[in-house]
């Protein structure tokens, strides 16, 4: 390989050593344990507006515009909940009962569950209002917001490792860099459509090899199917040819 594993790690560590954006605090352990009570549509949207304002450093003018756009999303969600809320709750309860009794069939991609279909319908009902909210952001702010959303889903994978606040900040920094790369991909091409999963794979590899300790990795990384108990944990992905921030140097000859 033209780029060695050590150079890849060096590139990742160089990225991690870069100054982190102010305000990147909090860790995986800051969320309360147990399942939180369901939020109303207004509570959910208000929380989204607050996070977007903080993460994207919105101006006062942007904040006022965002609040107005958010009202339309709340209205759309409340209207959907009024019409379909009971059906969704019944579908979720039925799915939970089926799982606990062992009668769930698992429809797969060709036959999604009724609950999943209703959840998708709820998201679609507010899609136009969501687009209007995102239109308030500049391209740089959209990248920051996308990075934060990627961070939220990514850090959840490693919650069992109990990462430190410093490690969580590094994971967040890597997620922002990965999201920026995704935004630069031409998704209209066949190659571009494959780039998203590839970048996410490199992101997970970088976190597991350069951020987590071996002990944390063994705790958090899921073992491959078929592995025996006691086998060493394997990386989520194979070592990529390049780190999330592409290395500019080559291995010495």
N, C-alpha and C positions, 0 to 999 in steps of 0.2 A: 504494500500500500504506500502511496505517495505521502500520506499524512499518517503519522503514527498515533497510537492511542495516547501517548504522553503529550503530543502536541495538541491533540483534541482537548485533553483535560486542561492543558495550559491555556487554551483559548477560552474555555469555560470559566476557569478561575480568573482570567483577566476581566471577563465580563462581570463576574461577581464582585471583583475588587473595585469596579466603577462606583462613583458616588450614587447612592440610592436616593430616589426622589423623597422629598420631605413628606412626612405624614404616613409613611408605609409602616404602621405599627399594628400590633395585635397579632395573635397567633391562632393556630388551630384550636388551642385550648380555651379561647375566649368565648366560644359558643357554649351555651348551656347544654348539659347532658339531658338526654331524654327527648321525646318528641314534643315540640312546641305546639301551643294551641293554634288552631287555624286562624289566619288573619283575614280581615275583611278586605275587599278590593281596594278601598281607600288606604288602609294601613299598608298594604303591599306596595301600592304605587307611591305613597308618601316616602316609604323606606327607599325605594328605587331612586326617587328624586334626590333624597338626602345623600345617598352614596354617589350618585352621578355628580352632584354639586361638589362633593369633597374630592373625589378621585380625579375629576376633570378640571378642577380649579376654574369653575365658571365665573364669568363676570356678573355683576349685579343685573345688568340688562338680560343676559342669558338666563339667569335664575328666574326672573319674572316671566320670560317667554316660556321657559320649561314648565313652570307651574300651570300656565294657561293650557299648554298642550296636554299636560298630565290629567287635567280635568276631563278631557274627552276620553282618555283611556279608562278612568274610573267609571264614567258613565256607561261605556261599552261593556265593561266587566260586570257592573251591577245589573245591567239589563240582562246579560247572559245568565248570571246567577239566579235572577228572579225566575227566569223561564226554565233553566235546566239544572239548577243547584240540587234539587231533590233527586233527580235522575242520576246525577254524578255520584252523590253520596250512596245511593242504593247500589250502583254498579261497583263502587269501591268496596262496599261492605260485602257484596256477593263474591267479589274476587278474593277478598281476605278470607272469607269462610271456605271457599274452594281450596285455597292454598293450605289452610290449617287442617282440612279434612282429607287432603291428598287427592282431591278430585279435579284439580286444575289441569287443563289439557295443554295450555300454552299454545296459543294460536300461531305465534311466529309472525313473520313479516306479512304473509299473505292474508292473515286473519287476525288483525289487532283486536285486543280486548275492547269491550264496550266502554270501560273506564278510560282507556287510552284514547279512543276515538272522541269521547266527550272532552277530554283534556285538550286534545289538539283543536277541537272546535272552539273551545274557550280562548285559546291563544290566537286563533284566526280572527275571532270577533274583535280583538283589540289590536290587530296587526297594523292597521292604518294609523291609529293613534300612536302606536309605538314608533312607526317610521317618522311621524311628525316630531316626536320627542328627540329622536336621534338627529334629525335635520337641524336642530339647534346647535349641535356640536360642530367644531371645526374638524378637519381631517386629523389633526394631531390629537384632539380630544377624543375622537372616535377610536383612535388606536389605543389611547390610555384606557378607555372604557372597555374595549374588547379585551385588553390585557388583564384588567381586573376581573372580568367575567371568567376568563380562562383560568386565572389564579384561583378563583373560588372553587371551580370544579376540580382543579388539579390538586390543591392542597388537601382536599377531602380524601384523596387516595392515600395520603400519608399521615392521616390523623392518628392511626395506631402507633406510629413511630414517635408521637409526642415531640414534634420539632420545636426547637427553641425559637424565641422571637427573632433572633438574628437569622436563623435558617429560613424562617417563614418569609422574612424580608428578601432574602436571596431568591427564594422560589418565586416570589412576586416579580422581582426584577427580570428573571428569566422568562416568565410568562409574558411580560410586556414586550420583550425582545422577540419572542416567538410569534406573538400576535402581529407585530410589525412586519415580520417576514411573510406571514400569511396574507397580509394586506397587499403585499407587493406581487403576489402570485396571480397570473392570468388564469382564472378558473374556467375560461371558455375553451381552453385546450385540454386534450386528453391527459397530457403530462401534468397540467396545472391542477386538475381534479384530484390527482394522487398526492399532491404536495402537502395538503393539509394534514392528513394522517402521518406522513413522513416527518413533518416538522414536529408534530405532537410526540412522535416516537423519540426524536432526538431530544426533545424537552425532557421527557421522562428519564431518558438515559443520563442526561446531564445532571438532573436532580439526584438520581440514585448513585451516581459515581462521584460527583463533586460536592454535593451538599450534605447528604445523609452519611452518618457513620456506618460502618459495617453492621453494627448491632441494630441500628435503626432500620437499615435496609432489610435485614433478616426478619425483622418484626413486621414491616409494612408491605413488602413486596409479595404479591400472591405467587405461590408456587405453580409451575406449569401443570396442566392436567396430566395425570398419570404418574406424577412424581411421588416417591415414597416419603412417608413421615421421617423427618430427620435429615432429608436431603438439604443441601445448602440452597438458600434462596437464589433464584436466577434473575438476571436483569430483565426488566419488562421488554426491552428491545435489544437487538445486537448493537454493538458499538458502531455509531454512524461514522461515515467518512468525514463528516464535518460537524462541528458543534453548532448550536443555535446561532451564534455569531460566527460566520465563516472565518476560518483561519487564513491569514494571508501568507503565511510562511510554509515552506516545505521541509520535510525531514532531511537532516543532513545526510549527504551521500557517504 
